[in-house]
């Protein structure tokens, strides 16, 4: 007698399962996230001892790093840590329409033009639609093959027939296993597909790129286990109203997670920006109050960005605080320090902060620049055009040192800046930079006196 298959209800947000349907997930608390799935029962085959893999001594394994595959797109290679590692599984996420498919098509085109045989599997577009987009991008790869398929077993069979050098699956949420009854995009389907592609990449040495959708809160859709399984997780960021896109690594087993790649979106697709500092400060006004330039580190690369602040009278009972590209809590902390240590009455005023170009700054080295932009707008006095400001602010109003100050100053001098304001504790470790006047301050009050 055949045993009846078991039915469970699995949460599509966290992956937890229950034997019966519930309106709310008992693990994550999500409403209406449980969907019915069928668990196939069967007797697992026992593997004989002759077929079991033998453990090996770790010192007997060759530890020489193989040459990475260079795509020819330096901004993409930089984020990966110098290129693609053989047998790596890479997950790329981003908002709809941000340019994930365009980036992947351009990467495979560059690889195919370098003599690599590549396969682009799309579950969202037909072959004709991919060809139309490829013509619009004016990127014809020599050995670039495309196919529209969503069946997981069919994709694996197609890959096994030919010796490909790179594979892109766009997107992982559209792939399904025919033996699993749940719908494509469910937790079970995504987990099974990611596991099969991980097995493929590790056993054959084939680099596999998985394109993933993101939820409305910005996380890659599906369980977090998918991010744990892959070697590298890349996020393609940027506001669709801006032309610039930021490729950022949040996990990388073969390189740093501090590097970013900067691209510009145009009618020919994505163009890499080799000098982001020149782009981000190119349209800065020379006499505008509330505009300050600082240098933030993205991995090993210093980038100059313009921070804009606007302080105005409020017609509402509760003043507005609108912050774009900066941490809201960090700005609130700096405003509180300015009120306490400088005596500026900002509590009843509207405050607006923005980082031009759609860049997001998370490091505290921009604290002094934020305070300077707000003070400049509050006093209606512009900061000198060729001045760059670097430093972290403490709660007592002291200016603290930040890392890699010398590299930041050199980048500013290269871009034509002639004056730099730095923390006093960092002045001893700095060497002279040609064409740059370096001034040090120890407290926020001293900085305001120097600037205004």
C-alpha positions as a LaTeX table, in Angstrom:
\begin{tabular}{lrrr}
\hline
Residue & $x$ (\AA) & $y$ (\AA) & $z$ (\AA) \\
\hline
Unk1 & 0.00 & 0.00 & 0.00 \\
Unk2 & 1.39 & 3.39 & $-1.02$ \\
Unk3 & 1.75 & 5.85 & 1.81 \\
Unk4 & $-0.05$ & 9.13 & 1.26 \\
Unk5 & 2.18 & 12.17 & 0.75 \\
Unk6 & 2.26 & 14.55 & 3.67 \\
Unk7 & 0.99 & 18.11 & 3.33 \\
Unk8 & 2.50 & 20.98 & 5.30 \\
Unk9 & 2.11 & 24.77 & 5.30 \\
Unk10 & 5.35 & 26.75 & 4.90 \\
Unk11 & 5.94 & 30.46 & 5.56 \\
Unk12 & 7.08 & 32.27 & 2.43 \\
Unk13 & 8.93 & 34.88 & 4.50 \\
Unk14 & 11.03 & 32.89 & 6.97 \\
Unk15 & 10.71 & 29.26 & 5.85 \\
Unk16 & 9.05 & 27.91 & 9.01 \\
Unk17 & 6.42 & 25.19 & 8.51 \\
Unk18 & 3.37 & 23.98 & 10.43 \\
Unk19 & 1.13 & 20.91 & 9.98 \\
Unk20 & $-1.98$ & 23.06 & 9.53 \\
Unk21 & $-2.82$ & 26.43 & 8.08 \\
Unk22 & $-2.63$ & 29.48 & 10.34 \\
Unk23 & $-3.42$ & 33.09 & 9.60 \\
Unk24 & $-0.17$ & 34.25 & 11.18 \\
Unk25 & 3.26 & 32.63 & 11.06 \\
Unk26 & 4.25 & 31.47 & 14.59 \\
Unk27 & 7.94 & 32.20 & 13.91 \\
Unk28 & 8.17 & 35.59 & 12.16 \\
Unk29 & 4.66 & 36.88 & 12.86 \\
Unk30 & 3.86 & 37.54 & 9.19 \\
Unk31 & 0.19 & 37.56 & 8.24 \\
Unk32 & $-1.11$ & 35.34 & 5.42 \\
Unk33 & 2.36 & 34.03 & 4.53 \\
Unk34 & 1.67 & 30.28 & 4.92 \\
Unk35 & 1.16 & 28.32 & 1.70 \\
Unk36 & 0.43 & 24.65 & 1.23 \\
Unk37 & 3.21 & 22.35 & 0.08 \\
Unk38 & 3.42 & 18.63 & $-0.48$ \\
Unk39 & 6.26 & 16.67 & 1.09 \\
Unk40 & 7.21 & 13.67 & $-1.00$ \\
Unk41 & 7.80 & 10.58 & 1.10 \\
Unk42 & 10.20 & 7.91 & 0.03 \\
Unk43 & 12.84 & 5.54 & 1.27 \\
Unk44 & 16.32 & 7.01 & 1.05 \\
Unk45 & 18.88 & 4.76 & $-0.55$ \\
Unk46 & 21.74 & 3.76 & 1.71 \\
Unk47 & 25.16 & 4.42 & 0.27 \\
Unk48 & 27.63 & 1.59 & 0.57 \\
Unk49 & 31.01 & 2.21 & 2.11 \\
Unk50 & 32.73 & 1.89 & $-1.28$ \\
Unk51 & 30.90 & 4.97 & $-2.59$ \\
Unk52 & 31.45 & 7.23 & 0.42 \\
Unk53 & 33.89 & 10.14 & $-0.13$ \\
Unk54 & 37.20 & 9.87 & 1.71 \\
Unk55 & 38.29 & 12.76 & 3.96 \\
Unk56 & 41.64 & 14.28 & 3.04 \\
Unk57 & 44.30 & 16.01 & 5.12 \\
Unk58 & 43.97 & 19.77 & 4.80 \\
Unk59 & 47.72 & 20.27 & 4.40 \\
Unk60 & 47.72 & 17.91 & 1.40 \\
Unk61 & 45.29 & 20.12 & $-0.55$ \\
Unk62 & 46.85 & 22.59 & $-2.97$ \\
Unk63 & 46.29 & 26.10 & $-1.59$ \\
Unk64 & 47.52 & 27.97 & $-4.64$ \\
Unk65 & 44.94 & 30.51 & $-5.76$ \\
Unk66 & 43.93 & 30.08 & $-9.38$ \\
Unk67 & 43.86 & 33.01 & $-11.73$ \\
Unk68 & 40.62 & 34.94 & $-11.54$ \\
Unk69 & 38.55 & 35.45 & $-14.66$ \\
Unk70 & 38.73 & 39.10 & $-15.72$ \\
Unk71 & 35.50 & 40.41 & $-17.24$ \\
Unk72 & 37.08 & 43.53 & $-18.70$ \\
Unk73 & 34.67 & 45.68 & $-16.67$ \\
Unk74 & 37.03 & 46.99 & $-13.99$ \\
Unk75 & 34.28 & 48.32 & $-11.70$ \\
Unk76 & 32.63 & 44.88 & $-11.66$ \\
Unk77 & 35.94 & 43.07 & $-11.08$ \\
Unk78 & 36.79 & 45.46 & $-8.24$ \\
Unk79 & 33.64 & 44.54 & $-6.29$ \\
Unk80 & 34.29 & 40.81 & $-6.76$ \\
Unk81 & 37.79 & 41.20 & $-5.32$ \\
Unk82 & 39.75 & 41.20 & $-8.57$ \\
Unk83 & 37.68 & 39.01 & $-10.87$ \\
Unk84 & 35.49 & 35.91 & $-10.95$ \\
Unk85 & 36.69 & 32.84 & $-9.05$ \\
Unk86 & 36.15 & 29.46 & $-10.72$ \\
Unk87 & 33.26 & 27.54 & $-9.18$ \\
Unk88 & 31.83 & 30.55 & $-7.36$ \\
Unk89 & 28.10 & 31.09 & $-6.83$ \\
Unk90 & 27.19 & 34.80 & $-6.98$ \\
Unk91 & 23.82 & 36.31 & $-6.07$ \\
Unk92 & 22.88 & 39.75 & $-7.44$ \\
Unk93 & 19.88 & 41.62 & $-6.05$ \\
Unk94 & 18.33 & 45.01 & $-6.69$ \\
Unk95 & 15.12 & 46.94 & $-7.19$ \\
Unk96 & 13.03 & 46.29 & $-10.32$ \\
Unk97 & 14.36 & 48.21 & $-13.31$ \\
Unk98 & 17.63 & 49.16 & $-11.63$ \\
Unk99 & 19.69 & 47.38 & $-14.33$ \\
Unk100 & 20.47 & 43.86 & $-13.03$ \\
Unk101 & 19.69 & 42.10 & $-16.31$ \\
Unk102 & 21.51 & 44.78 & $-18.29$ \\
Unk103 & 24.61 & 44.40 & $-16.12$ \\
Unk104 & 24.60 & 40.61 & $-16.46$ \\
Unk105 & 24.15 & 40.77 & $-20.23$ \\
Unk106 & 27.06 & 43.20 & $-20.53$ \\
Unk107 & 29.25 & 41.03 & $-18.28$ \\
Unk108 & 28.57 & 37.91 & $-20.36$ \\
Unk109 & 29.17 & 39.88 & $-23.55$ \\
Unk110 & 32.56 & 41.02 & $-22.26$ \\
Unk111 & 33.46 & 37.45 & $-21.24$ \\
Unk112 & 32.37 & 36.01 & $-24.59$ \\
Unk113 & 34.42 & 38.61 & $-26.47$ \\
Unk114 & 37.41 & 37.47 & $-24.40$ \\
Unk115 & 37.00 & 33.93 & $-25.69$ \\
Unk116 & 34.71 & 32.50 & $-22.98$ \\
Unk117 & 31.64 & 30.45 & $-23.80$ \\
Unk118 & 28.68 & 31.83 & $-21.81$ \\
Unk119 & 25.03 & 30.91 & $-21.31$ \\
Unk120 & 22.28 & 33.36 & $-20.33$ \\
Unk121 & 19.14 & 31.63 & $-19.01$ \\
Unk122 & 16.11 & 33.90 & $-18.70$ \\
Unk123 & 12.85 & 32.97 & $-17.06$ \\
Unk124 & 11.29 & 36.40 & $-17.56$ \\
Unk125 & 12.05 & 37.23 & $-21.21$ \\
Unk126 & 11.87 & 35.37 & $-24.51$ \\
Unk127 & 14.93 & 34.85 & $-26.66$ \\
Unk128 & 13.65 & 37.49 & $-29.08$ \\
Unk129 & 13.25 & 40.05 & $-26.29$ \\
Unk130 & 16.78 & 39.37 & $-25.07$ \\
Unk131 & 18.08 & 39.81 & $-28.62$ \\
Unk132 & 16.25 & 43.15 & $-28.93$ \\
Unk133 & 17.81 & 44.39 & $-25.69$ \\
Unk134 & 21.21 & 43.16 & $-26.81$ \\
Unk135 & 20.93 & 45.16 & $-30.05$ \\
Unk136 & 19.88 & 48.26 & $-28.13$ \\
Unk137 & 22.96 & 47.89 & $-25.92$ \\
Unk138 & 25.09 & 47.37 & $-29.06$ \\
Unk139 & 26.88 & 44.46 & $-27.38$ \\
Unk140 & 27.23 & 41.42 & $-29.62$ \\
Unk141 & 29.07 & 38.56 & $-27.91$ \\
Unk142 & 30.94 & 36.01 & $-30.00$ \\
Unk143 & 30.15 & 32.93 & $-27.89$ \\
Unk144 & 27.12 & 34.14 & $-25.95$ \\
Unk145 & 24.18 & 31.72 & $-25.98$ \\
Unk146 & 20.70 & 32.58 & $-24.67$ \\
Unk147 & 17.68 & 30.46 & $-23.79$ \\
Unk148 & 14.31 & 31.05 & $-22.15$ \\
Unk149 & 13.67 & 28.25 & $-19.65$ \\
Unk150 & 12.32 & 27.89 & $-16.10$ \\
Unk151 & 12.48 & 24.10 & $-15.54$ \\
Unk152 & 15.40 & 23.40 & $-13.20$ \\
Unk153 & 16.09 & 19.91 & $-14.53$ \\
Unk154 & 16.04 & 21.17 & $-18.12$ \\
Unk155 & 18.50 & 23.97 & $-17.29$ \\
Unk156 & 20.91 & 21.54 & $-15.62$ \\
Unk157 & 20.64 & 19.15 & $-18.59$ \\
Unk158 & 21.35 & 21.97 & $-21.07$ \\
Unk159 & 24.40 & 23.09 & $-19.10$ \\
Unk160 & 25.77 & 19.52 & $-18.93$ \\
Unk161 & 25.61 & 19.12 & $-22.73$ \\
Unk162 & 28.23 & 21.79 & $-23.41$ \\
Unk163 & 31.33 & 23.11 & $-21.70$ \\
Unk164 & 30.34 & 26.63 & $-20.65$ \\
Unk165 & 32.64 & 29.06 & $-18.84$ \\
Unk166 & 29.93 & 31.18 & $-17.15$ \\
Unk167 & 26.19 & 30.86 & $-16.46$ \\
Unk168 & 23.59 & 33.50 & $-15.58$ \\
Unk169 & 20.12 & 32.57 & $-14.28$ \\
Unk170 & 17.68 & 35.50 & $-14.46$ \\
Unk171 & 15.95 & 35.17 & $-12.12$ \\
Unk172 & 16.16 & 32.50 & $-9.42$ \\
Unk173 & 12.54 & 33.22 & $-8.39$ \\
Unk174 & 11.23 & 31.96 & $-11.74$ \\
Unk175 & 13.02 & 28.59 & $-11.65$ \\
Unk176 & 11.05 & 25.57 & $-10.42$ \\
Unk177 & 11.67 & 21.88 & $-9.83$ \\
Unk178 & 8.93 & 19.73 & $-11.45$ \\
Unk179 & 8.86 & 17.25 & $-8.53$ \\
Unk180 & 8.02 & 19.98 & $-6.01$ \\
Unk181 & 4.36 & 20.98 & $-5.94$ \\
Unk182 & 4.82 & 24.51 & $-4.57$ \\
Unk183 & 4.73 & 27.46 & $-6.95$ \\
Unk184 & 7.88 & 29.10 & $-8.41$ \\
Unk185 & 9.27 & 31.71 & $-6.07$ \\
Unk186 & 8.24 & 29.86 & $-2.92$ \\
Unk187 & 10.73 & 29.11 & $-0.16$ \\
Unk188 & 10.99 & 25.43 & $-1.10$ \\
Unk189 & 11.54 & 26.09 & $-4.81$ \\
Unk190 & 14.15 & 28.82 & $-4.23$ \\
Unk191 & 16.03 & 26.69 & $-1.72$ \\
Unk192 & 16.06 & 23.64 & $-4.01$ \\
Unk193 & 17.15 & 25.67 & $-7.05$ \\
Unk194 & 19.92 & 27.43 & $-5.11$ \\
Unk195 & 21.13 & 24.07 & $-3.76$ \\
Unk196 & 21.27 & 22.53 & $-7.24$ \\
Unk197 & 23.14 & 25.48 & $-8.71$ \\
Unk198 & 25.56 & 25.44 & $-5.78$ \\
Unk199 & 26.23 & 21.75 & $-6.41$ \\
Unk200 & 26.75 & 22.50 & $-10.11$ \\
Unk201 & 29.24 & 25.30 & $-9.47$ \\
Unk202 & 31.27 & 23.36 & $-6.88$ \\
Unk203 & 31.49 & 20.09 & $-8.81$ \\
Unk204 & 32.14 & 21.50 & $-12.28$ \\
Unk205 & 34.00 & 24.73 & $-11.45$ \\
Unk206 & 31.44 & 26.74 & $-13.44$ \\
Unk207 & 30.85 & 30.31 & $-12.17$ \\
Unk208 & 27.10 & 30.79 & $-11.71$ \\
Unk209 & 25.34 & 34.17 & $-11.36$ \\
Unk210 & 21.86 & 34.16 & $-9.81$ \\
Unk211 & 19.72 & 37.28 & $-10.25$ \\
Unk212 & 17.31 & 37.75 & $-7.34$ \\
Unk213 & 14.27 & 39.94 & $-6.80$ \\
Unk214 & 14.07 & 42.14 & $-3.72$ \\
Unk215 & 11.15 & 42.72 & $-1.40$ \\
Unk216 & 9.62 & 46.12 & $-0.65$ \\
Unk217 & 11.93 & 46.49 & 2.36 \\
Unk218 & 15.02 & 46.01 & 0.16 \\
Unk219 & 16.02 & 42.44 & 1.10 \\
Unk220 & 16.42 & 39.68 & $-1.47$ \\
Unk221 & 13.14 & 37.76 & $-1.72$ \\
Unk222 & 13.13 & 34.25 & $-0.29$ \\
Unk223 & 14.73 & 32.78 & 2.83 \\
Unk224 & 18.01 & 34.12 & 4.17 \\
Unk225 & 19.42 & 30.63 & 3.71 \\
Unk226 & 19.96 & 31.47 & 0.03 \\
Unk227 & 22.36 & 34.26 & 0.99 \\
Unk228 & 24.19 & 31.86 & 3.32 \\
Unk229 & 24.61 & 29.27 & 0.57 \\
Unk230 & 26.18 & 31.50 & $-2.08$ \\
Unk231 & 29.79 & 32.72 & $-2.08$ \\
Unk232 & 29.09 & 36.35 & $-2.93$ \\
Unk233 & 26.07 & 38.61 & $-2.48$ \\
Unk234 & 25.98 & 41.80 & $-4.54$ \\
Unk235 & 23.40 & 44.57 & $-4.30$ \\
Unk236 & 22.78 & 46.90 & $-7.22$ \\
Unk237 & 21.69 & 50.19 & $-5.65$ \\
Unk238 & 20.61 & 53.58 & $-6.86$ \\
Unk239 & 17.63 & 55.81 & $-7.36$ \\
Unk240 & 16.00 & 55.35 & $-10.76$ \\
Unk241 & 15.68 & 59.12 & $-10.96$ \\
Unk242 & 19.50 & 59.37 & $-10.91$ \\
Unk243 & 21.78 & 58.13 & $-13.67$ \\
Unk244 & 24.32 & 56.61 & $-11.27$ \\
Unk245 & 24.19 & 53.02 & $-9.99$ \\
Unk246 & 26.24 & 51.59 & $-7.13$ \\
Unk247 & 27.26 & 47.90 & $-7.09$ \\
Unk248 & 28.06 & 46.90 & $-3.51$ \\
Unk249 & 29.18 & 43.57 & $-2.03$ \\
Unk250 & 27.56 & 42.64 & 1.31 \\
Unk251 & 29.18 & 39.18 & 1.38 \\
Unk252 & 32.29 & 37.95 & $-0.41$ \\
Unk253 & 34.23 & 34.81 & 0.48 \\
Unk254 & 36.99 & 35.71 & $-1.98$ \\
Unk255 & 37.48 & 39.42 & $-1.39$ \\
Unk256 & 36.59 & 42.53 & 0.58 \\
Unk257 & 33.03 & 43.69 & 1.18 \\
Unk258 & 34.08 & 47.35 & 1.36 \\
Unk259 & 34.59 & 47.93 & $-2.36$ \\
Unk260 & 31.94 & 49.51 & $-4.58$ \\
Unk261 & 31.54 & 49.85 & $-8.32$ \\
Unk262 & 30.04 & 53.00 & $-9.84$ \\
Unk263 & 28.12 & 52.88 & $-13.12$ \\
Unk264 & 26.20 & 55.40 & $-15.18$ \\
Unk265 & 22.97 & 54.38 & $-16.89$ \\
Unk266 & 22.42 & 55.69 & $-20.42$ \\
Unk267 & 20.73 & 54.61 & $-23.65$ \\
Unk268 & 23.60 & 52.20 & $-24.39$ \\
Unk269 & 23.31 & 50.46 & $-21.03$ \\
Unk270 & 25.69 & 50.76 & $-18.09$ \\
Unk271 & 28.95 & 52.68 & $-18.45$ \\
Unk272 & 31.54 & 52.33 & $-15.72$ \\
Unk273 & 32.66 & 55.49 & $-13.91$ \\
Unk274 & 36.40 & 55.23 & $-13.23$ \\
Unk275 & 36.61 & 58.55 & $-11.35$ \\
Unk276 & 33.45 & 58.97 & $-9.22$ \\
Unk277 & 34.84 & 61.99 & $-7.34$ \\
Unk278 & 34.94 & 64.10 & $-10.51$ \\
Unk279 & 31.35 & 63.19 & $-11.29$ \\
Unk280 & 29.85 & 63.73 & $-7.85$ \\
Unk281 & 31.32 & 67.21 & $-7.29$ \\
Unk282 & 31.29 & 68.44 & $-10.91$ \\
Unk283 & 28.04 & 70.43 & $-10.64$ \\
Unk284 & 28.68 & 71.95 & $-7.24$ \\
Unk285 & 27.93 & 75.65 & $-6.89$ \\
Unk286 & 30.82 & 77.79 & $-5.69$ \\
Unk287 & 28.86 & 80.28 & $-3.54$ \\
Unk288 & 25.90 & 78.31 & $-2.20$ \\
Unk289 & 25.39 & 78.23 & 1.59 \\
Unk290 & 24.81 & 74.75 & 2.94 \\
Unk291 & 27.11 & 72.95 & 0.49 \\
Unk292 & 30.17 & 71.09 & 1.83 \\
Unk293 & 32.51 & 68.50 & 0.28 \\
Unk294 & 33.89 & 65.57 & 2.25 \\
Unk295 & 35.80 & 62.40 & 1.43 \\
Unk296 & 34.40 & 58.97 & 2.28 \\
Unk297 & 36.23 & 55.67 & 1.92 \\
Unk298 & 34.63 & 52.88 & $-0.09$ \\
Unk299 & 37.03 & 49.99 & 0.45 \\
Unk300 & 40.44 & 51.19 & $-0.73$ \\
Unk301 & 39.01 & 54.02 & $-2.82$ \\
Unk302 & 38.45 & 57.56 & $-1.46$ \\
Unk303 & 35.45 & 59.28 & $-3.06$ \\
Unk304 & 34.62 & 62.97 & $-2.80$ \\
Unk305 & 30.93 & 63.69 & $-2.29$ \\
Unk306 & 28.91 & 66.85 & $-1.80$ \\
Unk307 & 26.73 & 67.09 & 1.31 \\
Unk308 & 23.93 & 69.65 & 1.20 \\
Unk309 & 22.07 & 70.99 & 4.21 \\
Unk310 & 19.04 & 73.28 & 4.39 \\
Unk311 & 17.73 & 74.87 & 7.57 \\
Unk312 & 14.50 & 76.83 & 7.27 \\
Unk313 & 11.68 & 78.08 & 9.45 \\
Unk314 & 8.89 & 75.60 & 10.07 \\
Unk315 & 5.21 & 76.31 & 9.66 \\
Unk316 & 4.23 & 73.06 & 11.36 \\
Unk317 & 3.88 & 72.15 & 15.00 \\
Unk318 & 6.51 & 69.42 & 14.59 \\
Unk319 & 9.55 & 70.43 & 12.49 \\
Unk320 & 10.41 & 68.15 & 9.57 \\
Unk321 & 13.61 & 66.11 & 9.40 \\
Unk322 & 14.25 & 64.79 & 5.89 \\
Unk323 & 17.56 & 62.98 & 5.33 \\
Unk324 & 18.66 & 61.36 & 2.05 \\
Unk325 & 21.87 & 59.35 & 1.75 \\
Unk326 & 22.79 & 59.68 & 5.45 \\
Unk327 & 21.85 & 57.94 & 8.67 \\
Unk328 & 18.87 & 59.69 & 10.29 \\
Unk329 & 20.06 & 58.87 & 13.79 \\
Unk330 & 23.54 & 60.23 & 13.06 \\
Unk331 & 22.12 & 63.53 & 11.80 \\
Unk332 & 19.86 & 63.82 & 14.87 \\
Unk333 & 22.89 & 63.27 & 17.11 \\
Unk334 & 24.89 & 65.99 & 15.34 \\
Unk335 & 21.97 & 68.44 & 15.55 \\
Unk336 & 21.74 & 67.81 & 19.30 \\
Unk337 & 25.49 & 68.44 & 19.72 \\
Unk338 & 25.24 & 71.67 & 17.74 \\
Unk339 & 22.39 & 72.91 & 19.91 \\
Unk340 & 24.24 & 72.07 & 23.13 \\
Unk341 & 27.83 & 73.04 & 22.24 \\
Unk342 & 27.27 & 75.88 & 19.76 \\
Unk343 & 24.05 & 77.35 & 21.12 \\
Unk344 & 22.30 & 77.12 & 17.77 \\
Unk345 & 18.53 & 76.90 & 18.21 \\
Unk346 & 17.65 & 74.22 & 15.62 \\
Unk347 & 14.87 & 72.48 & 17.51 \\
Unk348 & 12.03 & 74.50 & 15.95 \\
Unk349 & 13.43 & 74.58 & 12.41 \\
Unk350 & 12.97 & 72.26 & 9.43 \\
Unk351 & 16.17 & 70.40 & 8.53 \\
Unk352 & 16.83 & 68.78 & 5.15 \\
Unk353 & 20.00 & 66.81 & 4.31 \\
Unk354 & 21.04 & 65.32 & 0.99 \\
Unk355 & 24.07 & 63.59 & $-0.56$ \\
Unk356 & 24.23 & 64.44 & $-4.26$ \\
Unk357 & 24.46 & 61.69 & $-6.86$ \\
Unk358 & 22.39 & 59.16 & $-4.90$ \\
Unk359 & 25.37 & 58.00 & $-2.81$ \\
Unk360 & 24.81 & 56.60 & 0.70 \\
Unk361 & 27.33 & 57.46 & 3.45 \\
Unk362 & 27.43 & 55.27 & 6.53 \\
Unk363 & 30.85 & 56.06 & 8.04 \\
Unk364 & 31.20 & 58.74 & 10.77 \\
Unk365 & 33.96 & 60.65 & 8.93 \\
Unk366 & 31.24 & 62.85 & 7.41 \\
Unk367 & 30.05 & 64.16 & 10.81 \\
Unk368 & 32.00 & 67.42 & 10.65 \\
Unk369 & 30.85 & 68.01 & 7.07 \\
Unk370 & 27.23 & 67.49 & 8.11 \\
Unk371 & 27.57 & 70.00 & 10.95 \\
Unk372 & 29.33 & 72.48 & 8.65 \\
Unk373 & 26.58 & 72.22 & 6.02 \\
Unk374 & 23.87 & 72.83 & 8.63 \\
Unk375 & 25.77 & 75.75 & 10.18 \\
Unk376 & 26.41 & 77.24 & 6.74 \\
Unk377 & 22.70 & 77.17 & 5.93 \\
Unk378 & 21.72 & 78.40 & 9.41 \\
Unk379 & 24.16 & 81.36 & 9.23 \\
Unk380 & 23.55 & 81.82 & 5.47 \\
Unk381 & 27.33 & 81.89 & 4.91 \\
Unk382 & 28.94 & 79.65 & 2.27 \\
Unk383 & 31.99 & 77.49 & 2.99 \\
Unk384 & 35.03 & 78.30 & 0.86 \\
Unk385 & 34.75 & 76.51 & $-2.47$ \\
Unk386 & 38.13 & 74.71 & $-2.36$ \\
Unk387 & 37.75 & 73.44 & 1.21 \\
Unk388 & 37.22 & 69.79 & 2.12 \\
Unk389 & 36.12 & 68.78 & 5.64 \\
Unk390 & 36.90 & 65.45 & 7.37 \\
Unk391 & 36.22 & 64.38 & 10.97 \\
Unk392 & 34.00 & 62.55 & 13.43 \\
Unk393 & 32.08 & 64.41 & 16.15 \\
Unk394 & 31.75 & 63.13 & 19.72 \\
Unk395 & 28.92 & 63.93 & 22.11 \\
Unk396 & 31.08 & 66.42 & 23.98 \\
Unk397 & 31.78 & 68.33 & 20.77 \\
Unk398 & 35.32 & 66.99 & 20.25 \\
Unk399 & 36.57 & 66.20 & 16.74 \\
Unk400 & 37.89 & 62.63 & 16.49 \\
Unk401 & 40.32 & 61.17 & 13.97 \\
Unk402 & 39.20 & 58.88 & 11.14 \\
Unk403 & 41.03 & 56.20 & 9.20 \\
Unk404 & 43.07 & 56.69 & 6.01 \\
Unk405 & 43.09 & 60.46 & 6.28 \\
Unk406 & 46.20 & 60.75 & 4.09 \\
Unk407 & 44.51 & 58.96 & 1.17 \\
Unk408 & 41.46 & 61.20 & 1.50 \\
Unk409 & 43.60 & 64.36 & 1.38 \\
Unk410 & 45.55 & 63.14 & $-1.68$ \\
Unk411 & 42.29 & 62.48 & $-3.55$ \\
Unk412 & 41.07 & 65.98 & $-2.68$ \\
Unk413 & 44.32 & 67.55 & $-3.88$ \\
Unk414 & 44.05 & 65.59 & $-7.12$ \\
Unk415 & 40.58 & 67.08 & $-7.67$ \\
Unk416 & 41.83 & 70.66 & $-7.22$ \\
Unk417 & 41.00 & 71.33 & $-3.55$ \\
Unk418 & 43.54 & 73.49 & $-1.73$ \\
Unk419 & 42.37 & 73.50 & 1.90 \\
Unk420 & 41.52 & 70.64 & 4.24 \\
Unk421 & 40.06 & 70.70 & 7.75 \\
Unk422 & 41.06 & 67.61 & 9.78 \\
Unk423 & 40.96 & 66.51 & 13.45 \\
Unk424 & 43.86 & 67.74 & 15.56 \\
Unk425 & 44.74 & 64.21 & 16.72 \\
Unk426 & 45.44 & 63.16 & 13.11 \\
Unk427 & 47.74 & 66.02 & 12.13 \\
Unk428 & 50.89 & 64.31 & 13.48 \\
Unk429 & 50.44 & 61.24 & 11.26 \\
Unk430 & 49.96 & 63.27 & 8.08 \\
Unk431 & 52.65 & 64.16 & 5.57 \\
Unk432 & 52.60 & 67.27 & 3.43 \\
Unk433 & 50.58 & 67.17 & 0.23 \\
Unk434 & 51.57 & 69.47 & $-2.62$ \\
Unk435 & 49.11 & 72.31 & $-3.13$ \\
Unk436 & 47.09 & 71.48 & 0.01 \\
Unk437 & 46.87 & 73.57 & 3.19 \\
Unk438 & 45.97 & 71.33 & 6.14 \\
Unk439 & 44.31 & 72.92 & 9.19 \\
Unk440 & 43.47 & 71.05 & 12.38 \\
Unk441 & 40.65 & 71.57 & 14.88 \\
Unk442 & 39.99 & 69.83 & 18.18 \\
Unk443 & 36.42 & 70.90 & 18.95 \\
Unk444 & 33.30 & 71.69 & 16.94 \\
Unk445 & 33.36 & 75.29 & 18.15 \\
Unk446 & 36.91 & 75.72 & 16.78 \\
Unk447 & 35.80 & 74.37 & 13.40 \\
Unk448 & 32.95 & 76.86 & 13.17 \\
Unk449 & 35.32 & 79.74 & 13.97 \\
Unk450 & 37.76 & 78.62 & 11.28 \\
Unk451 & 35.07 & 78.17 & 8.63 \\
Unk452 & 32.87 & 81.19 & 9.35 \\
\hline
\end{tabular}
